């Protein structure tokens, strides 16, 4: 029996993680659930899985607390999380908290426990990749592309046998839209992702291709591979999630349905494989797979991410903070879609470069970029 914690349990990845766990009651025991709000859904999850601990960021109502099972203790926020980790023996912690708020919990898990971290929060790796060397052995990526590459690279020597790795991208909702029209797209349109159902932040990041840019940086750190050997390929069907080309010209691809439960299933049972209840891929139903090169001119965020990745820290931390704010401002209607890369570049150019930092300083750097982007972006309407 493995003990598991799910951070961000009410979000897209969180609920899908619990869906898998629900199917293997004799394999997993949920010890901790963590969500921002004390919502009805969280209460339902607590009643079903009866964890020892439930954490919320916001203060719950008295009524909500009253309904908790008697065996479940409630704590508040990151401090409560840190405190409860002292008492729990966790084999695996799933961090499915989206955006920059997922970074701090990752650090707590890595520094204060020996648990494996099943990581869906890519911001952790992008902002802190340069400081995670003691921890890579304990990080299993949940992002579908990286999970695919993780599986593919298992039996290969990255520095000797691998020519390049390929991250596939659906291309987002604006793949075929001319660049002139991108200026006018509404948040509602950007939130309609053609393939994946995800949280708002990552859906907008997918529309700008910043998500793919983030994933390039994520792959660089996870697999210790230079940026020149990381390729992005548009693959609208999202059936192939990652590919590895070996130096002798063979191309390995990992395919599965467009369903996050496949990578989550793999990670939950890692290092073993377990027979699944999920319906595997039927290629005759898929019919055909298509590929095209990304449009670098149209999706500037992808280019920005490669450049920032090559520069490394602290720019990577700034990128994460600036993008978080830019996406928020876009969703609030304060900047337009093409302002997103413009604002990010402005922030990157304005922040100090010769910073020496450690793991502790990262969050404040991310926040610094976030706040600066908030401030500058809020006046974009007047300036442009
Ligand atoms: Mn992905």
Boltz pocket constraint, residues with backbone or C-beta under 6 A from the ligand:
constraints:
  - pocket:
      binder: B
      contacts: [[A, 143], [A, 144], [A, 145], [A, 215]]
      max_distance: 6.0
